[in-house]
Amino acid sequence: MALRRIIRFPDPVLRQPTRPVSAIDQRLRQIVEDMMETMYAVDGAGLAAIQVGAPERVFIIDASVAGAARTDLPVVFINPVIEWLSAETETKEEGCLSFPGIFVPVKRSLVARVRALDLNGKEFVAEGRDLYARALQHEHDHLINKLLFDYAGPVKRQVIKRKMERMTDEEAAALVARHGD
Ligand code: NI
């Protein structure tokens, strides 16, 4: 496994179209293992492959967020499709590993149902509530190149852009260590 650099806004890679996974092979397993190690290192809730420079339709969600034991491996979603979103919504401050120290209120469905493949190529359906639902919607957004930035109003966008353009790797690491999301 290898730790990968988390790509930060406004790096254009985050807006690069993602492609569906065509084969769950050693190459993909390596990307997923690296994503796990990278997410653990910053205690993140979820991570999309494109955030480590792999424009594939893959994301992972921390086991404790997904309602499993903290010691379990993250849940891997390959070629995920949102099947259903509840009409009931909630607006909460949301963070993102590609925007260290930035929080934006985002309205999300309280419950989300996602169909995906696991690392064995087996189809499964995950239904998440609250934080899990929010994480599913947030990570899915990454696959369609939608970012936290897009949910901010015009004034806040300027602030985010300025902050992110000036942010050094050291500052980002310190901010992420304080709050990974
Ligand atoms: Ni994110």
Backbone and ligand atoms as CSV (ligand in chain L), in Angstrom:
chain,resi,resn,atom,element,x,y,z
A,1,MET,N,N,0.848,-1.193,0.000
A,1,MET,CA,C,0.000,0.000,0.000
A,1,MET,C,C,0.881,1.239,0.000
A,2,ALA,N,N,0.323,2.269,-0.508
A,2,ALA,CA,C,1.091,3.523,-0.545
A,2,ALA,C,C,0.171,4.692,-0.228
A,3,LEU,N,N,0.736,5.621,0.504
A,3,LEU,CA,C,0.018,6.844,0.818
A,3,LEU,C,C,0.023,7.713,-0.434
A,4,ARG,N,N,-1.132,8.227,-0.781
A,4,ARG,CA,C,-1.178,9.112,-1.957
A,4,ARG,C,C,-1.480,10.536,-1.529
A,5,ARG,N,N,-1.087,11.458,-2.373
A,5,ARG,CA,C,-1.353,12.860,-2.104
A,5,ARG,C,C,-2.824,13.128,-2.410
A,6,ILE,N,N,-3.513,13.800,-1.495
A,6,ILE,CA,C,-4.910,14.160,-1.739
A,6,ILE,C,C,-4.937,15.467,-2.536
A,7,ILE,N,N,-5.590,15.394,-3.679
A,7,ILE,CA,C,-5.649,16.554,-4.564
A,7,ILE,C,C,-6.604,17.590,-3.993
A,8,ARG,N,N,-6.126,18.836,-3.985
A,8,ARG,CA,C,-6.930,19.907,-3.408
A,8,ARG,C,C,-7.472,20.840,-4.500
A,9,PHE,N,N,-8.635,21.388,-4.217
A,9,PHE,CA,C,-9.193,22.456,-5.027
A,9,PHE,C,C,-8.184,23.603,-5.057
A,10,PRO,N,N,-7.964,24.326,-6.154
A,10,PRO,CA,C,-8.671,24.247,-7.438
A,10,PRO,C,C,-7.957,23.403,-8.499
A,11,ASP,N,N,-7.262,22.364,-8.099
A,11,ASP,CA,C,-6.607,21.492,-9.083
A,11,ASP,C,C,-7.661,20.972,-10.082
A,12,PRO,N,N,-7.438,21.201,-11.393
A,12,PRO,CA,C,-8.444,20.805,-12.396
A,12,PRO,C,C,-8.731,19.301,-12.443
A,13,VAL,N,N,-7.859,18.501,-11.842
A,13,VAL,CA,C,-8.106,17.045,-11.831
A,13,VAL,C,C,-9.460,16.729,-11.192
A,14,LEU,N,N,-9.836,17.526,-10.185
A,14,LEU,CA,C,-11.107,17.284,-9.484
A,14,LEU,C,C,-12.322,17.481,-10.396
A,15,ARG,N,N,-12.095,18.164,-11.548
A,15,ARG,CA,C,-13.187,18.394,-12.514
A,15,ARG,C,C,-13.056,17.469,-13.728
A,16,GLN,N,N,-12.115,16.552,-13.659
A,16,GLN,CA,C,-11.904,15.632,-14.776
A,16,GLN,C,C,-13.026,14.575,-14.778
A,17,PRO,N,N,-13.653,14.338,-15.931
A,17,PRO,CA,C,-14.729,13.330,-15.956
A,17,PRO,C,C,-14.212,11.962,-15.496
A,18,THR,N,N,-15.032,11.253,-14.755
A,18,THR,CA,C,-14.628,9.922,-14.280
A,18,THR,C,C,-15.156,8.868,-15.246
A,19,ARG,N,N,-14.462,7.724,-15.285
A,19,ARG,CA,C,-14.910,6.648,-16.186
A,19,ARG,C,C,-15.337,5.445,-15.344
A,20,PRO,N,N,-16.322,4.687,-15.854
A,20,PRO,CA,C,-16.737,3.492,-15.115
A,20,PRO,C,C,-15.600,2.484,-15.059
A,21,VAL,N,N,-15.548,1.726,-13.985
A,21,VAL,CA,C,-14.554,0.655,-13.848
A,21,VAL,C,C,-14.978,-0.487,-14.767
A,22,SER,N,N,-14.051,-0.925,-15.628
A,22,SER,CA,C,-14.405,-2.006,-16.560
A,22,SER,C,C,-13.891,-3.352,-16.071
A,23,ALA,N,N,-12.877,-3.340,-15.228
A,23,ALA,CA,C,-12.341,-4.610,-14.706
A,23,ALA,C,C,-11.860,-4.417,-13.273
A,24,ILE,N,N,-12.300,-5.315,-12.392
A,24,ILE,CA,C,-11.828,-5.257,-11.006
A,24,ILE,C,C,-10.573,-6.130,-10.935
A,25,ASP,N,N,-9.473,-5.501,-11.294
A,25,ASP,CA,C,-8.208,-6.232,-11.403
A,25,ASP,C,C,-7.203,-5.734,-10.368
A,26,GLN,N,N,-5.970,-6.201,-10.516
A,26,GLN,CA,C,-4.929,-5.837,-9.552
A,26,GLN,C,C,-4.685,-4.332,-9.524
A,27,ARG,N,N,-4.780,-3.711,-10.698
A,27,ARG,CA,C,-4.566,-2.271,-10.780
A,27,ARG,C,C,-5.602,-1.519,-9.934
A,28,LEU,N,N,-6.860,-1.940,-10.057
A,28,LEU,CA,C,-7.924,-1.277,-9.291
A,28,LEU,C,C,-7.772,-1.562,-7.795
A,29,ARG,N,N,-7.440,-2.822,-7.479
A,29,ARG,CA,C,-7.241,-3.176,-6.056
A,29,ARG,C,C,-6.161,-2.300,-5.425
A,30,GLN,N,N,-5.117,-2.048,-6.209
A,30,GLN,CA,C,-4.023,-1.214,-5.698
A,30,GLN,C,C,-4.507,0.206,-5.413
A,31,ILE,N,N,-5.303,0.747,-6.328
A,31,ILE,CA,C,-5.846,2.100,-6.123
A,31,ILE,C,C,-6.682,2.121,-4.839
A,32,VAL,N,N,-7.537,1.111,-4.683
A,32,VAL,CA,C,-8.434,1.070,-3.514
A,32,VAL,C,C,-7.631,0.922,-2.216
A,33,GLU,N,N,-6.613,0.081,-2.243
A,33,GLU,CA,C,-5.767,-0.075,-1.043
A,33,GLU,C,C,-5.083,1.247,-0.701
A,34,ASP,N,N,-4.592,1.923,-1.714
A,34,ASP,CA,C,-3.945,3.220,-1.489
A,34,ASP,C,C,-4.952,4.237,-0.934
A,35,MET,N,N,-6.184,4.187,-1.461
A,35,MET,CA,C,-7.222,5.105,-0.970
A,35,MET,C,C,-7.487,4.855,0.511
A,36,MET,N,N,-7.542,3.564,0.882
A,36,MET,CA,C,-7.800,3.223,2.284
A,36,MET,C,C,-6.694,3.770,3.182
A,37,GLU,N,N,-5.471,3.524,2.775
A,37,GLU,CA,C,-4.338,3.988,3.586
A,37,GLU,C,C,-4.346,5.521,3.688
A,38,THR,N,N,-4.632,6.163,2.554
A,38,THR,CA,C,-4.645,7.633,2.525
A,38,THR,C,C,-5.756,8.190,3.413
A,39,MET,N,N,-6.933,7.554,3.352
A,39,MET,CA,C,-8.065,8.035,4.164
A,39,MET,C,C,-7.794,7.816,5.652
A,40,TYR,N,N,-7.230,6.652,5.991
A,40,TYR,CA,C,-6.918,6.369,7.396
A,40,TYR,C,C,-5.929,7.384,7.954
A,41,ALA,N,N,-4.955,7.745,7.132
A,41,ALA,CA,C,-3.895,8.652,7.580
A,41,ALA,C,C,-4.439,10.008,8.013
A,42,VAL,N,N,-5.599,10.391,7.449
A,42,VAL,CA,C,-6.165,11.693,7.806
A,42,VAL,C,C,-7.492,11.540,8.548
A,43,ASP,N,N,-7.829,10.289,8.916
A,43,ASP,CA,C,-9.046,10.009,9.662
A,43,ASP,C,C,-10.280,10.561,8.939
A,44,GLY,N,N,-10.328,10.343,7.635
A,44,GLY,CA,C,-11.439,10.856,6.829
A,44,GLY,C,C,-12.671,9.966,6.915
A,45,ALA,N,N,-13.824,10.551,6.559
A,45,ALA,CA,C,-15.085,9.799,6.560
A,45,ALA,C,C,-15.293,9.073,5.234
A,46,GLY,N,N,-14.721,9.630,4.174
A,46,GLY,CA,C,-14.879,9.035,2.851
A,46,GLY,C,C,-13.867,9.630,1.903
A,47,LEU,N,N,-13.651,8.931,0.790
A,47,LEU,CA,C,-12.680,9.420,-0.194
A,47,LEU,C,C,-13.056,8.861,-1.568
A,48,ALA,N,N,-12.985,9.722,-2.576
A,48,ALA,CA,C,-13.251,9.270,-3.938
A,48,ALA,C,C,-11.918,9.096,-4.665
A,49,ALA,N,N,-11.895,8.149,-5.613
A,49,ALA,CA,C,-10.644,7.835,-6.319
A,49,ALA,C,C,-10.058,9.059,-7.011
A,50,ILE,N,N,-10.932,9.907,-7.527
A,50,ILE,CA,C,-10.440,11.087,-8.250
A,50,ILE,C,C,-9.661,12.020,-7.327
A,51,GLN,N,N,-9.912,11.942,-6.031
A,51,GLN,CA,C,-9.179,12.792,-5.075
A,51,GLN,C,C,-7.727,12.356,-4.910
A,52,VAL,N,N,-7.413,11.148,-5.363
A,52,VAL,CA,C,-6.008,10.730,-5.363
A,52,VAL,C,C,-5.515,10.590,-6.809
A,53,GLY,N,N,-6.221,11.225,-7.733
A,53,GLY,CA,C,-5.758,11.312,-9.111
A,53,GLY,C,C,-6.170,10.170,-10.019
A,54,ALA,N,N,-7.108,9.322,-9.551
A,54,ALA,CA,C,-7.587,8.222,-10.394
A,54,ALA,C,C,-9.038,8.529,-10.795
A,55,PRO,N,N,-9.258,8.982,-12.037
A,55,PRO,CA,C,-10.616,9.389,-12.434
A,55,PRO,C,C,-11.526,8.205,-12.734
A,56,GLU,N,N,-11.753,7.388,-11.722
A,56,GLU,CA,C,-12.565,6.176,-11.885
A,56,GLU,C,C,-13.802,6.325,-11.007
A,57,ARG,N,N,-14.828,5.571,-11.369
A,57,ARG,CA,C,-16.059,5.674,-10.572
A,57,ARG,C,C,-15.967,4.750,-9.354
A,58,VAL,N,N,-15.204,5.212,-8.386
A,58,VAL,CA,C,-14.970,4.455,-7.149
A,58,VAL,C,C,-14.903,5.422,-5.977
A,59,PHE,N,N,-15.546,5.053,-4.875
A,59,PHE,CA,C,-15.287,5.777,-3.633
A,59,PHE,C,C,-15.338,4.807,-2.464
A,60,ILE,N,N,-14.794,5.233,-1.345
A,60,ILE,CA,C,-14.830,4.413,-0.132
A,60,ILE,C,C,-15.425,5.256,0.996
A,61,ILE,N,N,-16.044,4.547,1.945
A,61,ILE,CA,C,-16.610,5.226,3.113
A,61,ILE,C,C,-16.158,4.484,4.359
A,62,ASP,N,N,-15.709,5.243,5.328
A,62,ASP,CA,C,-15.211,4.677,6.579
A,62,ASP,C,C,-16.262,3.753,7.212
A,63,ALA,N,N,-15.780,2.643,7.757
A,63,ALA,CA,C,-16.672,1.629,8.320
A,63,ALA,C,C,-17.569,2.193,9.422
A,64,SER,N,N,-17.020,3.025,10.287
A,64,SER,CA,C,-17.834,3.534,11.401
A,64,SER,C,C,-18.933,4.465,10.885
A,65,VAL,N,N,-18.652,5.193,9.805
A,65,VAL,CA,C,-19.679,6.047,9.195
A,65,VAL,C,C,-20.763,5.168,8.563
A,66,ALA,N,N,-20.331,4.020,8.017
A,66,ALA,CA,C,-21.259,3.109,7.340
A,66,ALA,C,C,-21.978,2.183,8.326
A,67,GLY,N,N,-21.796,2.431,9.616
A,67,GLY,CA,C,-22.531,1.662,10.615
A,67,GLY,C,C,-21.898,0.324,10.967
A,68,ALA,N,N,-20.679,0.080,10.515
A,68,ALA,CA,C,-19.972,-1.161,10.855
A,68,ALA,C,C,-19.003,-0.881,12.008
A,69,ALA,N,N,-18.286,-1.906,12.416
A,69,ALA,CA,C,-17.323,-1.727,13.509
A,69,ALA,C,C,-16.153,-0.874,13.028
A,70,ARG,N,N,-15.613,-0.094,13.937
A,70,ARG,CA,C,-14.507,0.808,13.601
A,70,ARG,C,C,-13.307,0.064,13.019
A,71,THR,N,N,-13.184,-1.211,13.420
A,71,THR,CA,C,-12.031,-2.003,12.986
A,71,THR,C,C,-12.248,-2.623,11.601
A,72,ASP,N,N,-13.494,-2.560,11.089
A,72,ASP,CA,C,-13.759,-3.111,9.759
A,72,ASP,C,C,-13.103,-2.247,8.685
A,73,LEU,N,N,-12.915,-2.859,7.517
A,73,LEU,CA,C,-12.367,-2.105,6.390
A,73,LEU,C,C,-13.429,-1.117,5.881
A,74,PRO,N,N,-13.002,-0.050,5.234
A,74,PRO,CA,C,-13.987,0.867,4.640
A,74,PRO,C,C,-14.855,0.121,3.618
A,75,VAL,N,N,-16.055,0.628,3.390
A,75,VAL,CA,C,-16.927,0.039,2.377
A,75,VAL,C,C,-16.508,0.608,1.020
A,76,VAL,N,N,-16.327,-0.288,0.054
A,76,VAL,CA,C,-15.863,0.106,-1.285
A,76,VAL,C,C,-17.055,0.115,-2.238
A,77,PHE,N,N,-17.231,1.216,-2.935
A,77,PHE,CA,C,-18.326,1.360,-3.901
A,77,PHE,C,C,-17.716,1.514,-5.287
A,78,ILE,N,N,-17.969,0.517,-6.156
A,78,ILE,CA,C,-17.472,0.558,-7.529
A,78,ILE,C,C,-18.662,0.777,-8.467
A,79,ASN,N,N,-18.517,1.710,-9.394
A,79,ASN,CA,C,-19.604,2.088,-10.319
A,79,ASN,C,C,-20.922,2.336,-9.579
A,80,PRO,N,N,-20.885,3.148,-8.530
A,80,PRO,CA,C,-22.101,3.366,-7.739
A,80,PRO,C,C,-23.162,4.173,-8.487
A,81,VAL,N,N,-24.408,3.820,-8.216
A,81,VAL,CA,C,-25.551,4.532,-8.790
A,81,VAL,C,C,-26.482,4.876,-7.633
A,82,ILE,N,N,-26.896,6.122,-7.563
A,82,ILE,CA,C,-27.876,6.492,-6.531
A,82,ILE,C,C,-29.237,6.011,-7.000
A,83,GLU,N,N,-29.817,5.113,-6.209
A,83,GLU,CA,C,-31.101,4.529,-6.584
A,83,GLU,C,C,-32.269,5.338,-6.071
A,84,TRP,N,N,-32.074,5.908,-4.904
A,84,TRP,CA,C,-33.192,6.607,-4.277
A,84,TRP,C,C,-32.672,7.577,-3.233
A,85,LEU,N,N,-33.324,8.733,-3.177
A,85,LEU,CA,C,-33.011,9.723,-2.149
A,85,LEU,C,C,-34.314,10.121,-1.468
A,86,SER,N,N,-34.301,10.213,-0.158
A,86,SER,CA,C,-35.518,10.593,0.564
A,86,SER,C,C,-35.874,12.041,0.258
A,87,ALA,N,N,-37.170,12.319,0.317
A,87,ALA,CA,C,-37.631,13.695,0.112
A,87,ALA,C,C,-37.252,14.546,1.318
A,88,GLU,N,N,-37.156,13.899,2.464
A,88,GLU,CA,C,-36.782,14.614,3.677
A,88,GLU,C,C,-35.301,14.983,3.616
A,89,THR,N,N,-35.005,16.227,3.867
A,89,THR,CA,C,-33.624,16.692,3.754
A,89,THR,C,C,-33.155,17.344,5.057
A,90,GLU,N,N,-31.861,17.587,5.099
A,90,GLU,CA,C,-31.279,18.269,6.247
A,90,GLU,C,C,-30.111,19.106,5.727
A,91,THR,N,N,-29.985,20.311,6.235
A,91,THR,CA,C,-28.861,21.164,5.855
A,91,THR,C,C,-27.853,21.192,6.993
A,92,LYS,N,N,-26.614,20.813,6.668
A,92,LYS,CA,C,-25.551,20.770,7.679
A,92,LYS,C,C,-24.246,21.218,7.057
A,93,GLU,N,N,-23.349,21.686,7.899
A,93,GLU,CA,C,-22.015,22.062,7.448
A,93,GLU,C,C,-21.289,20.796,6.999
A,94,GLU,N,N,-20.657,20.884,5.841
A,94,GLU,CA,C,-19.974,19.717,5.299
A,94,GLU,C,C,-18.528,20.081,4.985
A,95,GLY,N,N,-17.637,19.138,5.221
A,95,GLY,CA,C,-16.236,19.341,4.880
A,95,GLY,C,C,-15.838,18.387,3.766
A,96,CYS,N,N,-14.591,18.523,3.295
A,96,CYS,CA,C,-14.088,17.662,2.223
A,96,CYS,C,C,-12.569,17.652,2.319
A,97,LEU,N,N,-11.973,16.491,2.130
A,97,LEU,CA,C,-10.514,16.388,2.225
A,97,LEU,C,C,-9.801,17.214,1.148
A,98,SER,N,N,-10.521,17.564,0.090
A,98,SER,CA,C,-9.918,18.395,-0.956
A,98,SER,C,C,-10.065,19.886,-0.655
A,99,PHE,N,N,-10.729,20.193,0.485
A,99,PHE,CA,C,-10.915,21.584,0.940
A,99,PHE,C,C,-10.605,21.670,2.436
A,100,PRO,N,N,-9.345,21.454,2.825
A,100,PRO,CA,C,-9.042,21.420,4.260
A,100,PRO,C,C,-9.471,22.709,4.979
A,101,GLY,N,N,-10.154,22.524,6.092
A,101,GLY,CA,C,-10.542,23.672,6.915
A,101,GLY,C,C,-11.721,24.471,6.394
A,102,ILE,N,N,-12.332,24.025,5.294
A,102,ILE,CA,C,-13.468,24.749,4.705
A,102,ILE,C,C,-14.752,23.978,5.001
A,103,PHE,N,N,-15.769,24.705,5.412
A,103,PHE,CA,C,-17.065,24.065,5.667
A,103,PHE,C,C,-18.158,24.870,4.992
A,104,VAL,N,N,-19.054,24.148,4.337
A,104,VAL,CA,C,-20.142,24.794,3.593
A,104,VAL,C,C,-21.443,24.089,3.976
A,105,PRO,N,N,-22.496,24.846,4.280
A,105,PRO,CA,C,-23.779,24.190,4.551
A,105,PRO,C,C,-24.323,23.566,3.264
A,106,VAL,N,N,-24.648,22.281,3.335
A,106,VAL,CA,C,-25.163,21.584,2.152
A,106,VAL,C,C,-26.440,20.847,2.532
A,107,LYS,N,N,-27.464,21.053,1.693
A,107,LYS,CA,C,-28.741,20.366,1.906
A,107,LYS,C,C,-28.643,18.976,1.277
A,108,ARG,N,N,-28.886,17.965,2.081
A,108,ARG,CA,C,-28.802,16.579,1.589
A,108,ARG,C,C,-30.046,15.806,2.013
A,109,SER,N,N,-30.360,14.766,1.263
A,109,SER,CA,C,-31.427,13.855,1.679
A,109,SER,C,C,-30.988,13.129,2.941
A,110,LEU,N,N,-31.940,12.881,3.822
A,110,LEU,CA,C,-31.639,12.213,5.096
A,110,LEU,C,C,-31.320,10.738,4.898
A,111,VAL,N,N,-31.908,10.148,3.857
A,111,VAL,CA,C,-31.649,8.740,3.550
A,111,VAL,C,C,-31.256,8.621,2.080
A,112,ALA,N,N,-30.243,7.808,1.815
A,112,ALA,CA,C,-29.802,7.594,0.436
A,112,ALA,C,C,-29.591,6.101,0.201
A,113,ARG,N,N,-30.040,5.655,-0.952
A,113,ARG,CA,C,-29.829,4.238,-1.306
A,113,ARG,C,C,-28.961,4.182,-2.563
A,114,VAL,N,N,-27.875,3.431,-2.460
A,114,VAL,CA,C,-26.892,3.353,-3.547
A,114,VAL,C,C,-26.653,1.893,-3.925
A,115,ARG,N,N,-26.634,1.638,-5.234
A,115,ARG,CA,C,-26.306,0.301,-5.745
A,115,ARG,C,C,-24.889,0.372,-6.319
A,116,ALA,N,N,-24.093,-0.628,-6.018
A,116,ALA,CA,C,-22.694,-0.611,-6.476
A,116,ALA,C,C,-22.154,-2.039,-6.539
A,117,LEU,N,N,-20.910,-2.153,-7.009
A,117,LEU,CA,C,-20.210,-3.435,-6.982
A,117,LEU,C,C,-19.171,-3.368,-5.878
A,118,ASP,N,N,-18.915,-4.514,-5.236
A,118,ASP,CA,C,-17.820,-4.562,-4.263
A,118,ASP,C,C,-16.548,-5.041,-4.968
A,119,LEU,N,N,-15.485,-5.227,-4.199
A,119,LEU,CA,C,-14.191,-5.602,-4.803
A,119,LEU,C,C,-14.202,-7.003,-5.418
A,120,ASN,N,N,-15.226,-7.802,-5.086
A,120,ASN,CA,C,-15.354,-9.124,-5.702
A,120,ASN,C,C,-16.248,-9.081,-6.940
A,121,GLY,N,N,-16.698,-7.879,-7.287
A,121,GLY,CA,C,-17.564,-7.747,-8.450
A,121,GLY,C,C,-19.009,-8.070,-8.148
A,122,LYS,N,N,-19.314,-8.203,-6.865
A,122,LYS,CA,C,-20.671,-8.569,-6.463
A,122,LYS,C,C,-21.484,-7.292,-6.226
A,123,GLU,N,N,-22.719,-7.314,-6.754
A,123,GLU,CA,C,-23.571,-6.151,-6.589
A,123,GLU,C,C,-24.155,-6.100,-5.184
A,124,PHE,N,N,-24.234,-4.915,-4.622
A,124,PHE,CA,C,-24.883,-4.755,-3.318
A,124,PHE,C,C,-25.610,-3.412,-3.290
A,125,VAL,N,N,-26.527,-3.323,-2.333
A,125,VAL,CA,C,-27.265,-2.075,-2.157
A,125,VAL,C,C,-27.021,-1.592,-0.735
A,126,ALA,N,N,-26.623,-0.341,-0.600
A,126,ALA,CA,C,-26.395,0.243,0.720
A,126,ALA,C,C,-27.417,1.340,0.948
A,127,GLU,N,N,-28.020,1.315,2.128
A,127,GLU,CA,C,-28.937,2.391,2.464
A,127,GLU,C,C,-28.392,3.102,3.690
A,128,GLY,N,N,-28.117,4.365,3.545
A,128,GLY,CA,C,-27.539,5.120,4.648
A,128,GLY,C,C,-28.471,6.195,5.147
A,129,ARG,N,N,-28.387,6.470,6.431
A,129,ARG,CA,C,-29.140,7.555,7.053
A,129,ARG,C,C,-28.153,8.560,7.631
A,130,ASP,N,N,-28.623,9.789,7.809
A,130,ASP,CA,C,-27.850,10.840,8.475
A,130,ASP,C,C,-26.443,10.972,7.878
A,131,LEU,N,N,-25.409,10.763,8.725
A,131,LEU,CA,C,-24.032,10.977,8.264
A,131,LEU,C,C,-23.673,10.036,7.108
A,132,TYR,N,N,-24.149,8.796,7.187
A,132,TYR,CA,C,-23.853,7.833,6.114
A,132,TYR,C,C,-24.490,8.307,4.801
A,133,ALA,N,N,-25.745,8.761,4.887
A,133,ALA,CA,C,-26.439,9.259,3.691
A,133,ALA,C,C,-25.706,10.471,3.121
A,134,ARG,N,N,-25.268,11.346,4.002
A,134,ARG,CA,C,-24.541,12.546,3.584
A,134,ARG,C,C,-23.228,12.154,2.903
A,135,ALA,N,N,-22.526,11.186,3.489
A,135,ALA,CA,C,-21.254,10.737,2.913
A,135,ALA,C,C,-21.480,10.109,1.531
A,136,LEU,N,N,-22.523,9.307,1.396
A,136,LEU,CA,C,-22.816,8.679,0.098
A,136,LEU,C,C,-23.066,9.751,-0.965
A,137,GLN,N,N,-23.833,10.763,-0.609
A,137,GLN,CA,C,-24.148,11.819,-1.574
A,137,GLN,C,C,-22.919,12.676,-1.871
A,138,HIS,N,N,-22.124,12.935,-0.839
A,138,HIS,CA,C,-20.910,13.744,-1.023
A,138,HIS,C,C,-19.904,13.027,-1.934
A,139,GLU,N,N,-19.672,11.741,-1.654
A,139,GLU,CA,C,-18.688,11.002,-2.462
A,139,GLU,C,C,-19.195,10.802,-3.886
A,140,HIS,N,N,-20.496,10.564,-4.022
A,140,HIS,CA,C,-21.051,10.429,-5.373
A,140,HIS,C,C,-20.885,11.735,-6.158
A,141,ASP,N,N,-21.028,12.847,-5.472
A,141,ASP,CA,C,-20.807,14.149,-6.122
A,141,ASP,C,C,-19.419,14.214,-6.771
A,142,HIS,N,N,-18.404,13.674,-6.069
A,142,HIS,CA,C,-17.045,13.717,-6.621
A,142,HIS,C,C,-16.987,13.017,-7.985
A,143,LEU,N,N,-17.767,11.945,-8.133
A,143,LEU,CA,C,-17.730,11.174,-9.380
A,143,LEU,C,C,-18.369,11.934,-10.534
A,144,ILE,N,N,-19.241,12.899,-10.195
A,144,ILE,CA,C,-19.836,13.729,-11.252
A,144,ILE,C,C,-19.220,15.134,-11.210
A,145,ASN,N,N,-18.042,15.217,-10.558
A,145,ASN,CA,C,-17.237,16.450,-10.523
A,145,ASN,C,C,-17.930,17.616,-9.829
A,146,LYS,N,N,-18.847,17.285,-8.938
A,146,LYS,CA,C,-19.507,18.338,-8.166
A,146,LYS,C,C,-18.763,18.481,-6.845
A,147,LEU,N,N,-18.407,19.709,-6.512
A,147,LEU,CA,C,-17.563,19.943,-5.342
A,147,LEU,C,C,-18.249,20.848,-4.326
A,148,LEU,N,N,-17.708,20.798,-3.111
A,148,LEU,CA,C,-18.205,21.638,-2.018
A,148,LEU,C,C,-18.345,23.093,-2.471
A,149,PHE,N,N,-17.361,23.545,-3.223
A,149,PHE,CA,C,-17.330,24.898,-3.787
A,149,PHE,C,C,-18.649,25.250,-4.476
A,150,ASP,N,N,-19.210,24.286,-5.207
A,150,ASP,CA,C,-20.408,24.539,-6.013
A,150,ASP,C,C,-21.637,24.814,-5.149
A,151,TYR,N,N,-21.574,24.430,-3.875
A,151,TYR,CA,C,-22.708,24.633,-2.978
A,151,TYR,C,C,-22.625,25.972,-2.247
A,152,ALA,N,N,-21.507,26.664,-2.409
A,152,ALA,CA,C,-21.317,27.940,-1.718
A,152,ALA,C,C,-21.903,29.074,-2.554
A,153,GLY,N,N,-22.296,30.142,-1.886
A,153,GLY,CA,C,-22.787,31.332,-2.575
A,153,GLY,C,C,-21.612,32.100,-3.172
A,154,PRO,N,N,-21.896,33.126,-3.990
A,154,PRO,CA,C,-20.830,33.834,-4.715
A,154,PRO,C,C,-19.752,34.455,-3.819
A,155,VAL,N,N,-20.153,35.007,-2.686
A,155,VAL,CA,C,-19.162,35.649,-1.807
A,155,VAL,C,C,-18.256,34.597,-1.180
A,156,LYS,N,N,-18.889,33.538,-0.658
A,156,LYS,CA,C,-18.110,32.475,-0.030
A,156,LYS,C,C,-17.196,31.789,-1.056
A,157,ARG,N,N,-17.655,31.707,-2.287
A,157,ARG,CA,C,-16.815,31.097,-3.337
A,157,ARG,C,C,-15.511,31.858,-3.508
A,158,GLN,N,N,-15.603,33.173,-3.455
A,158,GLN,CA,C,-14.390,33.989,-3.589
A,158,GLN,C,C,-13.422,33.712,-2.435
A,159,VAL,N,N,-14.001,33.611,-1.223
A,159,VAL,CA,C,-13.186,33.345,-0.027
A,159,VAL,C,C,-12.516,31.980,-0.149
A,160,ILE,N,N,-13.293,30.987,-0.548
A,160,ILE,CA,C,-12.761,29.616,-0.677
A,160,ILE,C,C,-11.635,29.604,-1.713
A,161,LYS,N,N,-11.881,30.241,-2.841
A,161,LYS,CA,C,-10.906,30.236,-3.931
A,161,LYS,C,C,-9.585,30.855,-3.457
A,162,ARG,N,N,-9.701,31.985,-2.781
A,162,ARG,CA,C,-8.508,32.694,-2.308
A,162,ARG,C,C,-7.753,31.831,-1.299
A,163,LYS,N,N,-8.509,31.286,-0.337
A,163,LYS,CA,C,-7.874,30.455,0.703
A,163,LYS,C,C,-7.179,29.244,0.092
A,164,MET,N,N,-7.876,28.576,-0.822
A,164,MET,CA,C,-7.350,27.333,-1.382
A,164,MET,C,C,-6.150,27.585,-2.299
A,165,GLU,N,N,-6.168,28.712,-3.004
A,165,GLU,CA,C,-5.052,29.010,-3.903
A,165,GLU,C,C,-3.768,29.302,-3.119
A,166,ARG,N,N,-3.951,29.837,-1.916
A,166,ARG,CA,C,-2.777,30.188,-1.107
A,166,ARG,C,C,-2.306,29.060,-0.213
A,167,MET,N,N,-3.141,28.027,-0.031
A,167,MET,CA,C,-2.847,26.990,0.961
A,167,MET,C,C,-1.617,26.156,0.593
A,168,THR,N,N,-0.697,26.042,1.538
A,168,THR,CA,C,0.484,25.215,1.305
A,168,THR,C,C,0.183,23.786,1.779
A,169,ASP,N,N,1.038,22.853,1.390
A,169,ASP,CA,C,0.873,21.461,1.825
A,169,ASP,C,C,0.905,21.369,3.344
A,170,GLU,N,N,1.775,22.168,3.967
A,170,GLU,CA,C,1.911,22.130,5.433
A,170,GLU,C,C,0.628,22.613,6.104
A,171,GLU,N,N,0.087,23.713,5.586
A,171,GLU,CA,C,-1.165,24.240,6.147
A,171,GLU,C,C,-2.294,23.228,5.973
A,172,ALA,N,N,-2.353,22.618,4.792
A,172,ALA,CA,C,-3.402,21.636,4.515
A,172,ALA,C,C,-3.293,20.456,5.476
A,173,ALA,N,N,-2.079,19.979,5.695
A,173,ALA,CA,C,-1.869,18.832,6.586
A,173,ALA,C,C,-2.309,19.169,8.012
A,174,ALA,N,N,-1.990,20.377,8.460
A,174,ALA,CA,C,-2.362,20.790,9.818
A,174,ALA,C,C,-3.875,20.896,9.943
A,175,LEU,N,N,-4.531,21.431,8.927
A,175,LEU,CA,C,-5.989,21.580,8.960
A,175,LEU,C,C,-6.681,20.231,8.921
A,176,VAL,N,N,-6.165,19.328,8.103
A,176,VAL,CA,C,-6.769,17.997,7.971
A,176,VAL,C,C,-6.590,17.212,9.272
A,177,ALA,N,N,-5.430,17.394,9.924
A,177,ALA,CA,C,-5.170,16.695,11.174
A,177,ALA,C,C,-6.174,17.115,12.238
A,178,ARG,N,N,-6.642,18.366,12.140
A,178,ARG,CA,C,-7.604,18.853,13.107
A,178,ARG,C,C,-8.999,18.330,12.812
A,179,HIS,N,N,-9.335,18.217,11.532
A,179,HIS,CA,C,-10.678,17.747,11.184
A,179,HIS,C,C,-10.701,17.131,9.792
A,180,GLY,N,N,-10.697,15.828,9.727
A,180,GLY,CA,C,-10.796,15.151,8.428
A,180,GLY,C,C,-12.250,14.863,8.129
A,181,ASP,N,N,-12.638,14.975,6.862
A,181,ASP,CA,C,-14.023,14.703,6.496
A,181,ASP,C,C,-14.074,14.129,5.097
L,1,NI,NI,NI,-14.945,15.347,-0.619
